Amino acid sequence: MNAKAIDYHDSFAELCRALEGEGAFLVVEDSEGKPNPMTIGWALLGVVWGEPILSVFVRPTRHTCGLIEKAKRFSVCVPSGGMKRELQFCGSRSGRDHDKVKECGLKAAPGRTKGVSVLEDCALFFECETVHKTFVLKDTLDGAIQGRYYPSEDFHSVYFGRILKSYRK
Ligand SMILES: Cc1cc2nc3c(=O)[nH]c(=O)nc-3n(C[C@H](O)[C@H](O)[C@H](O)COP(=O)(O)O)c2cc1C
């Protein structure tokens, strides 16, 4: 794939626009290296421990949650538009029951880091290594947010990914 390295913060606005809009893909490989893309609408980009960090929020019910617990790395792939159908599919079907890459006709390729896959049809890519995990905590969460987003108390796990590579087509 023909893509050029960027500073991780250069595309902050583009990442946010995707998250606020149709979403981006969180791609995690299983133990055999097969990638499972899941649509995400929530993520944080910033600096922690003096390092560039991209954090993703994954509910415990997602197949992705089991995968990211075992994988050391993940990618976040941001479309530039025109992938609404794929984002809806990957945001409503589980990798437990579907080969989403195949069924969506997505082109998955090895990333620039071992253990990372990316989706070639996207425009912007972050390859990350998990360095920390925490949880959204009921006791300290705003009550209105809790009522709106967690009626089943399926609080997200939050995975902090050290950004190893960021690049764009
Ligand atoms: C626009 C959109 C944004 C989403 N954002 C998230 C998210 O940030 N975290 C999450 O756990 N699920 C999110 N979901 C739901 C998952 O993408 C969905 O449950 C998916 O089928 C899980 O796939 P998996 O079981 O293969 O992991 C989102 C869905 C959509 C449509």
PDBQT file of the ligand as one rigid body, heavy atoms in Angstrom, charges set to zero:
ROOT
HETATM    1  C1  LIG A 201     -21.131   3.939  14.478  1.00  0.00    +0.000 C 
HETATM    2  C2  LIG A 201     -20.865   2.833  15.492  1.00  0.00    +0.000 A 
HETATM    3  C3  LIG A 201     -19.963   3.068  16.501  1.00  0.00    +0.000 A 
HETATM    4  C4  LIG A 201     -19.689   2.058  17.455  1.00  0.00    +0.000 A 
HETATM    5  N1  LIG A 201     -18.771   2.301  18.438  1.00  0.00    +0.000 NA
HETATM    6  C5  LIG A 201     -18.450   1.317  19.328  1.00  0.00    +0.000 A 
HETATM    7  C6  LIG A 201     -17.429   1.541  20.305  1.00  0.00    +0.000 A 
HETATM    8  O1  LIG A 201     -16.743   2.580  20.358  1.00  0.00    +0.000 OA
HETATM    9  N2  LIG A 201     -17.201   0.526  21.217  1.00  0.00    +0.000 N 
HETATM   10  C7  LIG A 201     -17.914  -0.656  21.200  1.00  0.00    +0.000 A 
HETATM   11  O2  LIG A 201     -17.664  -1.522  22.052  1.00  0.00    +0.000 OA
HETATM   12  N3  LIG A 201     -18.858  -0.880  20.238  1.00  0.00    +0.000 NA
HETATM   13  C8  LIG A 201     -19.123   0.050  19.295  1.00  0.00    +0.000 A 
HETATM   14  N4  LIG A 201     -20.063  -0.179  18.315  1.00  0.00    +0.000 N 
HETATM   15  C9  LIG A 201     -20.737  -1.488  18.253  1.00  0.00    +0.000 C 
HETATM   16  C10 LIG A 201     -19.843  -2.585  17.612  1.00  0.00    +0.000 C 
HETATM   17  O3  LIG A 201     -19.215  -2.115  16.436  1.00  0.00    +0.000 OA
HETATM   18  C11 LIG A 201     -20.726  -3.820  17.255  1.00  0.00    +0.000 C 
HETATM   19  O4  LIG A 201     -21.335  -4.332  18.418  1.00  0.00    +0.000 OA
HETATM   20  C12 LIG A 201     -19.961  -4.900  16.519  1.00  0.00    +0.000 C 
HETATM   21  O5  LIG A 201     -20.896  -5.771  15.915  1.00  0.00    +0.000 OA
HETATM   22  C13 LIG A 201     -19.033  -5.719  17.425  1.00  0.00    +0.000 C 
HETATM   23  O6  LIG A 201     -18.285  -6.597  16.637  1.00  0.00    +0.000 OA
HETATM   24  P1  LIG A 201     -17.464  -7.809  17.223  1.00  0.00    +0.000 P 
HETATM   25  O7  LIG A 201     -18.437  -8.669  18.024  1.00  0.00    +0.000 OA
HETATM   26  O8  LIG A 201     -16.930  -8.536  16.021  1.00  0.00    +0.000 OA
HETATM   27  O9  LIG A 201     -16.391  -7.248  18.093  1.00  0.00    +0.000 OA
HETATM   28  C14 LIG A 201     -20.349   0.804  17.363  1.00  0.00    +0.000 A 
HETATM   29  C15 LIG A 201     -21.265   0.578  16.318  1.00  0.00    +0.000 A 
HETATM   30  C16 LIG A 201     -21.509   1.574  15.390  1.00  0.00    +0.000 A 
HETATM   31  C17 LIG A 201     -22.488   1.309  14.265  1.00  0.00    +0.000 C 
ENDROOT
TORSDOF 0
